[in-house]
Amino acid sequence: MRRRWWLFRLADIIAKNWPVFSAKQGLLVVRMDGIGDMVLFKQSLEHYASTFRVQKKQITILGCKSWESVADKIFGNYKVINIDEHVFARNLFYRFKVSVRVRKLNPKISVCDSYFRRTLMADSLVWVSGAKRTVVSRPFISERTRAEFTYYLSQFTEIIDTGPYPEHETTRHYRFLSLISNITLPVETTSIFWDANTPFFLEKPYVVINPGSNEYGRRWPIEKYSLLSKTLVSCGYRVVVIGITSEATKEKEKMFETSGVINLIGKTSLPDLMGILQNASGVISNDTGPAHLSIALNTPTVVIIGGGHFGSFVPYPKKTTPQNARFVYQKMDCYHCFWNCHLRKTKLDSFPCIEGITNQMVWNACKEVLPRLN
């Protein structure tokens, strides 16, 4: 067990045994996910009411702060509680406060079907809820997490095996529900409805470029994105560059100082971004949240991906890949390294499997989906 597990253990036990006098009711769905994972899960949620025999209004989704600003619109028929997952994983007092709040929900059933998850977040929240029925998927277990998972899994009433690694997350979501309900549910294409006009300062047609990622290694080299932006401008598109505030650097500003390119890195909220993605002629992105959002919004999308856990999140299965989505990759023998790459020189470099993707490969994918090019 990690030291932090022992540190949090007493607080979790107190929260788990917090006195609650109301009757147990409803379903708690724990989703300690980033934006992309939330998108991949969203469609399967529509089957939770029938699978667990509850009404939609009785379902509470416990999600992450990163997508709180769009939760009401995306999950309009459900109650949503968003927490700061990073603070929850580090701060004892915030963790205790959240855990007591979860306990006071007093759900009859608590569920978590994430395959890649953290015990001290997802599993502890299912456990601390005090639900009579606790249903989780069998997770990916490494030697580092084996002891913690062994403990928590022993506390749950049902463990659903959604298959060995690798398997795509959307397939797992539907298999999880199918095994519980004994009804085979076909995997559905990810979709999000978002009603937004083109931002007033953007003139169509424009293509969105997303050169960032929370892991430097998964970023296609910025020089290649810069060259791509110039090519798109020469074809008559305006180019909109997006990203979070921490990704705004002077280097990127210089790379995209080109006529016809609008740099919005660090200048948009998530709801603003949804509108920008929805009204774009196309999106070119690294493997990160905006790529999944763009595909779900049915915008032509090209995603540049590596092989860390190839097939688990990207590329999508053929049956659920929209016709206007492309995944560009350069296969290597070291795929499925879980991003423990021994081939890159520094932590600030792109992984070789991503750096090896050429501009021509990406451009070929763009020509297949962008309206003016195909």
GIMOBEL-V955900 format. One record per residue. N is the residue number from 1. RES is the residue in three letters. SS is DSSP state (helix for helix, strand for strand, loop for the rest). PSI is psi as a letter, one per 20 degrees, with the letter a starting at -180 (999 if undefined). D_CENTER is the distance of its C-alpha to the mean C-alpha in Angstrom with 2 decimals. Layout:
# GIMOBEL-V955900
[[N:RES:SS:PSI:D_CENTER] [N:RES:SS:PSI:D_CENTER]]
This chain:
# GIMOBEL-V955900
[[1:MET:loop:q:27.06] [2:ARG:loop:q:25.67] [3:ARG:helix:h:27.75] [4:ARG:helix:h:25.06] [5:TRP:helix:g:24.98] [6:TRP:helix:h:28.70] [7:LEU:helix:g:28.42] [8:PHE:helix:i:26.09] [9:ARG:helix:g:27.86] [10:LEU:helix:g:30.66] [11:ALA:helix:g:28.55] [12:ASP:helix:g:26.36] [13:ILE:helix:g:29.59] [14:ILE:helix:g:31.15] [15:ALA:helix:g:28.22] [16:LYS:helix:h:28.15] [17:ASN:loop:j:31.88] [18:TRP:loop:p:31.90] [19:PRO:loop:p:34.40] [20:VAL:loop:p:33.09] [21:PHE:loop:i:35.80] [22:SER:loop:r:34.08] [23:ALA:loop:q:33.58] [24:LYS:loop:p:30.33] [25:GLN:loop:q:28.50] [26:GLY:loop:a:25.23] [27:LEU:strand:p:21.89] [28:LEU:strand:p:19.24] [29:VAL:strand:o:15.68] [30:VAL:strand:o:13.83] [31:ARG:loop:n:10.02] [32:MET:loop:m:9.50] [33:ASP:loop:q:5.72] [34:GLY:loop:a:3.99] [35:ILE:helix:g:3.85] [36:GLY:helix:g:2.21] [37:ASP:helix:h:2.56] [38:MET:helix:g:4.93] [39:VAL:helix:g:6.15] [40:LEU:helix:h:6.90] [41:PHE:helix:h:8.53] [42:LYS:helix:g:10.33] [43:GLN:helix:h:13.15] [44:SER:helix:h:14.23] [45:LEU:helix:h:14.74] [46:GLU:helix:i:17.81] [47:HIS:helix:i:19.53] [48:TYR:helix:g:19.28] [49:ALA:helix:g:22.43] [50:SER:helix:h:24.56] [51:THR:helix:g:23.35] [52:PHE:helix:j:24.06] [53:ARG:loop:l:26.86] [54:VAL:loop:r:25.92] [55:GLN:loop:q:25.79] [56:LYS:helix:h:22.66] [57:LYS:helix:i:24.13] [58:GLN:helix:j:24.29] [59:ILE:strand:p:20.55] [60:THR:strand:p:18.77] [61:ILE:strand:p:15.01] [62:LEU:strand:o:14.44] [63:GLY:strand:a:11.23] [64:CYS:strand:q:10.31] [65:LYS:helix:h:12.37] [66:SER:helix:h:9.91] [67:TRP:helix:k:9.64] [68:GLU:helix:h:13.12] [69:SER:helix:i:14.99] [70:VAL:helix:j:13.68] [71:ALA:helix:g:13.48] [72:ASP:helix:h:17.14] [73:LYS:helix:h:17.07] [74:ILE:helix:h:14.15] [75:PHE:loop:l:15.30] [76:GLY:loop:h:18.93] [77:ASN:loop:j:20.60] [78:TYR:loop:q:19.03] [79:LYS:strand:p:19.55] [80:VAL:strand:p:16.57] [81:ILE:strand:p:16.91] [82:ASN:strand:p:14.60] [83:ILE:strand:q:15.39] [84:ASP:loop:o:14.99] [85:GLU:helix:h:13.41] [86:HIS:helix:g:14.94] [87:VAL:helix:h:18.33] [88:PHE:helix:h:18.17] [89:ALA:loop:i:17.91] [90:ARG:loop:h:20.85] [91:ASN:loop:o:23.14] [92:LEU:helix:g:25.43] [93:PHE:helix:g:26.64] [94:TYR:helix:g:23.33] [95:ARG:helix:g:22.16] [96:PHE:helix:g:25.42] [97:LYS:helix:g:25.21] [98:VAL:helix:g:21.79] [99:SER:helix:g:22.99] [100:VAL:helix:g:26.17] [101:ARG:helix:g:24.43] [102:VAL:helix:g:22.40] [103:ARG:helix:h:25.70] [104:LYS:helix:i:27.47] [105:LEU:helix:h:25.24] [106:ASN:loop:l:27.17] [107:PRO:loop:q:25.17] [108:LYS:loop:h:26.96] [109:ILE:strand:p:23.91] [110:SER:strand:p:20.73] [111:VAL:strand:q:17.92] [112:CYS:strand:o:14.85] [113:ASP:loop:j:13.79] [114:SER:loop:p:10.99] [115:TYR:loop:g:12.55] [116:PHE:loop:o:11.14] [117:ARG:loop:r:11.81] [118:ARG:loop:p:14.25] [119:THR:helix:g:17.56] [120:LEU:helix:i:18.52] [121:MET:helix:f:15.66] [122:ALA:helix:g:14.61] [123:ASP:helix:h:17.94] [124:SER:helix:h:20.11] [125:LEU:helix:h:18.92] [126:VAL:helix:g:19.66] [127:TRP:helix:g:22.95] [128:VAL:helix:i:23.98] [129:SER:loop:h:23.61] [130:GLY:loop:j:26.82] [131:ALA:loop:q:26.06] [132:LYS:loop:h:28.75] [133:ARG:strand:p:26.38] [134:THR:strand:p:23.28] [135:VAL:strand:p:21.22] [136:VAL:strand:q:18.55] [137:SER:strand:q:17.47] [138:ARG:loop:p:19.04] [139:PRO:loop:r:16.54] [140:PHE:loop:p:16.67] [141:ILE:loop:p:19.56] [142:SER:loop:r:20.97] [143:GLU:loop:h:24.41] [144:ARG:loop:h:23.06] [145:THR:loop:j:21.28] [146:ARG:helix:g:23.80] [147:ALA:helix:g:26.08] [148:GLU:helix:g:23.53] [149:PHE:helix:h:21.90] [150:THR:helix:g:25.47] [151:TYR:helix:g:26.41] [152:TYR:helix:g:23.60] [153:LEU:helix:h:23.68] [154:SER:loop:i:27.40] [155:GLN:loop:i:26.86] [156:PHE:loop:q:24.97] [157:THR:loop:h:26.92] [158:GLU:strand:p:24.87] [159:ILE:strand:o:22.76] [160:ILE:strand:p:21.35] [161:ASP:loop:o:21.19] [162:THR:loop:j:18.67] [163:GLY:loop:r:20.05] [164:PRO:loop:r:20.21] [165:TYR:loop:q:17.96] [166:PRO:loop:q:16.91] [167:GLU:loop:q:15.59] [168:HIS:loop:q:12.68] [169:GLU:helix:h:10.17] [170:THR:helix:h:11.43] [171:THR:helix:g:14.89] [172:ARG:helix:g:14.45] [173:HIS:helix:g:13.46] [174:TYR:helix:h:16.66] [175:ARG:helix:h:18.74] [176:PHE:helix:g:18.13] [177:LEU:helix:h:19.52] [178:SER:helix:g:22.19] [179:LEU:helix:h:23.55] [180:ILE:helix:g:23.86] [181:SER:helix:i:25.52] [182:ASN:loop:k:27.49] [183:ILE:loop:p:26.57] [184:THR:loop:o:24.82] [185:LEU:loop:p:21.99] [186:PRO:loop:q:21.18] [187:VAL:loop:p:17.62] [188:GLU:loop:q:16.90] [189:THR:loop:p:15.41] [190:THR:loop:p:12.27] [191:SER:loop:p:13.85] [192:ILE:loop:p:13.72] [193:PHE:loop:p:17.07] [194:TRP:loop:p:17.55] [195:ASP:loop:o:21.14] [196:ALA:loop:q:21.78] [197:ASN:loop:r:24.56] [198:THR:loop:p:24.50] [199:PRO:loop:q:24.77] [200:PHE:loop:h:28.51] [201:PHE:loop:j:28.47] [202:LEU:loop:p:26.88] [203:GLU:loop:p:29.17] [204:LYS:loop:q:28.15] [205:PRO:loop:q:27.60] [206:TYR:strand:q:24.91] [207:VAL:strand:p:22.12] [208:VAL:strand:p:19.06] [209:ILE:strand:p:18.37] [210:ASN:strand:n:15.37] [211:PRO:loop:j:16.82] [212:GLY:loop:r:14.63] [213:SER:loop:q:11.96] [214:ASN:loop:i:11.67] [215:GLU:loop:p:13.79] [216:TYR:helix:h:17.04] [217:GLY:helix:h:17.48] [218:ARG:helix:j:14.65] [219:ARG:loop:p:16.32] [220:TRP:loop:p:18.83] [221:PRO:loop:p:22.10] [222:ILE:helix:h:22.72] [223:GLU:helix:h:26.18] [224:LYS:helix:h:24.88] [225:TYR:helix:h:22.73] [226:SER:helix:g:25.89] [227:LEU:helix:g:27.99] [228:LEU:helix:g:25.64] [229:SER:helix:h:25.80] [230:LYS:helix:h:29.60] [231:THR:helix:g:29.71] [232:LEU:helix:g:27.77] [233:VAL:helix:g:30.14] [234:SER:helix:i:33.10] [235:CYS:loop:j:32.00] [236:GLY:loop:j:32.16] [237:TYR:loop:q:28.60] [238:ARG:strand:q:27.66] [239:VAL:strand:p:24.63] [240:VAL:strand:p:22.18] [241:VAL:strand:p:20.35] [242:ILE:strand:r:17.31] [243:GLY:loop:r:15.52] [244:ILE:loop:r:15.38] [245:THR:helix:g:18.75] [246:SER:helix:i:18.64] [247:GLU:helix:i:18.41] [248:ALA:loop:o:21.62] [249:THR:loop:r:24.48] [250:LYS:helix:h:27.98] [251:GLU:helix:g:27.33] [252:LYS:helix:h:24.69] [253:GLU:helix:g:27.07] [254:LYS:helix:h:29.81] [255:MET:helix:h:27.81] [256:PHE:loop:k:27.08] [257:GLU:loop:m:30.53] [258:THR:loop:q:31.46] [259:SER:loop:p:33.01] [260:GLY:loop:i:30.63] [261:VAL:strand:p:27.50] [262:ILE:strand:o:25.98] [263:ASN:strand:o:24.01] [264:LEU:loop:k:21.65] [265:ILE:loop:p:19.73] [266:GLY:loop:j:19.44] [267:LYS:loop:j:21.20] [268:THR:loop:q:18.75] [269:SER:loop:r:17.01] [270:LEU:helix:g:13.74] [271:PRO:helix:h:16.05] [272:ASP:helix:g:18.20] [273:LEU:helix:h:15.49] [274:MET:helix:g:14.71] [275:GLY:helix:h:18.44] [276:ILE:helix:g:18.77] [277:LEU:helix:g:16.23] [278:GLN:helix:h:17.82] [279:ASN:loop:j:21.29] [280:ALA:loop:q:20.92] [281:SER:loop:h:22.82] [282:GLY:strand:r:20.02] [283:VAL:strand:p:17.03] [284:ILE:strand:p:17.02] [285:SER:strand:q:14.06] [286:ASN:strand:r:12.88] [287:ASP:loop:n:9.82] [288:THR:loop:r:7.35] [289:GLY:helix:g:5.59] [290:PRO:helix:h:9.11] [291:ALA:helix:g:9.66] [292:HIS:helix:h:7.52] [293:LEU:helix:g:9.09] [294:SER:helix:g:12.32] [295:ILE:helix:g:12.51] [296:ALA:helix:h:11.96] [297:LEU:loop:j:14.64] [298:ASN:loop:k:16.86] [299:THR:loop:p:17.51] [300:PRO:loop:p:18.85] [301:THR:strand:p:16.25] [302:VAL:strand:p:16.84] [303:VAL:strand:p:14.17] [304:ILE:strand:o:15.73] [305:ILE:loop:q:14.48] [306:GLY:loop:a:16.01] [307:GLY:loop:j:16.83] [308:GLY:loop:g:15.44] [309:HIS:loop:l:13.97] [310:PHE:loop:p:14.91] [311:GLY:loop:i:14.28] [312:SER:loop:h:11.65] [313:PHE:loop:g:8.65] [314:VAL:loop:q:11.02] [315:PRO:loop:r:13.56] [316:TYR:loop:q:13.27] [317:PRO:loop:q:16.35] [318:LYS:helix:h:19.32] [319:LYS:helix:h:19.92] [320:THR:helix:j:16.65] [321:THR:loop:o:16.48] [322:PRO:loop:q:17.95] [323:GLN:loop:h:21.19] [324:ASN:loop:k:20.08] [325:ALA:strand:p:17.14] [326:ARG:strand:q:17.95] [327:PHE:strand:p:16.43] [328:VAL:strand:p:18.80] [329:TYR:loop:q:19.41] [330:GLN:loop:o:22.47] [331:LYS:loop:q:22.91] [332:MET:loop:q:24.49] [333:ASP:loop:h:26.12] [334:CYS:loop:j:23.88] [335:TYR:loop:q:20.62] [336:HIS:loop:k:18.66] [337:CYS:loop:i:19.55] [338:PHE:loop:k:16.25] [339:TRP:loop:j:16.63] [340:ASN:loop:m:19.95] [341:CYS:loop:p:21.74] [342:HIS:loop:j:25.50] [343:LEU:loop:h:26.27] [344:ARG:loop:q:25.10] [345:LYS:loop:g:27.67] [346:THR:loop:r:25.77] [347:LYS:loop:i:22.35] [348:LEU:loop:i:22.35] [349:ASP:loop:q:22.85] [350:SER:loop:q:20.53] [351:PHE:loop:q:20.23] [352:PRO:helix:h:23.15] [353:CYS:helix:h:21.18] [354:ILE:helix:g:19.50] [355:GLU:helix:h:22.65] [356:GLY:loop:i:24.63] [357:ILE:loop:p:23.06] [358:THR:loop:r:25.78] [359:ASN:helix:h:25.99] [360:GLN:helix:h:27.90] [361:MET:helix:g:25.17] [362:VAL:helix:g:22.70] [363:TRP:helix:h:25.58] [364:ASN:helix:h:26.46] [365:ALA:helix:h:23.03] [366:CYS:helix:g:23.39] [367:LYS:helix:h:26.83] [368:GLU:helix:h:25.57] [369:VAL:helix:h:23.27] [370:LEU:loop:p:24.46] [371:PRO:loop:g:27.23] [372:ARG:loop:i:29.91] [373:LEU:loop:h:29.52] [374:ASN:loop:999:29.45]]
